[in-house]
Amino acid sequence: MHVYVCIYVCIRIYVCTYIHTYVYVCIYCVLISPIRMYIRMYSFIGETRVLEITDEELAETEMDGFDHSARSIWCGNVADEYLVQVTEKSMRLVSSSMKALVNEWSPPDGERISVVAGNARQILLAVGKITLVYLRVDNGEVIEVARVEIGHEIACLNVCPLGAASATGEAALAAVGDWNKSVTLFRLPSLEKLAVEDLGGEVIPRSLLLVMCVCVVCGVWCMCVCVRACVLSERVCVVRV
């Protein structure tokens, strides 16, 4: 399988939205079962707010199991009708039917979580800036499978299932962008390093996307890592790994 790294440069465009100087806002949408109700979670600097539709109106509500006093780095639905909230201090697994905390995982020694990516069963975390931690959600349990130090501060992550793995909802590969201006591919679940690509110049990865594509010339399927980057100079490049 061929692997490509495509770098899409966005000048002065950042992943999250900043309002004025002090307010940091991210919006996450999750599905509540069994009534299949969608709620929106708004993450601010020092709190998380939950909005739901009641009587055809959007109103703020409290949801047991979630830490409303902390900023949410990542929220989403996972397998077996659970919800996940990740803050700087922990990953919280919440039952969508009971609306209650089921399990919680926290980094050792008071370390902080800085970056998160996830899918139906896999959660990838940057802990203490340079440590990559792979967690798995299974039957209401949060299991730490592997961890590795990558040597540079982690900027962004992706753990999107591709190819045959997409049928099971679990990824076989993880992509990690760092502030050393490079992208690294890891094999899951072992976190074995497979490839490292130096982006060069002043390209700083801020978000990643894994996609499968086919060569129009030879018909060979390959995996692409698309990098959304912030740069100090105007530049676009495509690199083959």
Secondary structure, 3 states (H helix, E strand, C coil): CEEEEEEEECCCCCCCEEECCCEEEEEEEEEECCCCEEEEEEECCCCEEEEEEECCEEEEECCCCCCCCCCCCEEEEECCCEEEEECCCCEEEEECCCCEEEEEECCHHHCCEEEEEECCCEEEEEECCCEEEEEEEECCEEEEEEEEECCCCEEEEECCCCHHHHHCCCCCEEEEEECCCEEEEEECCCCEEEEEEECCCCEEEEEEEEEEEECCCCCCEEEEEEEEEEECCCCCEEEEC
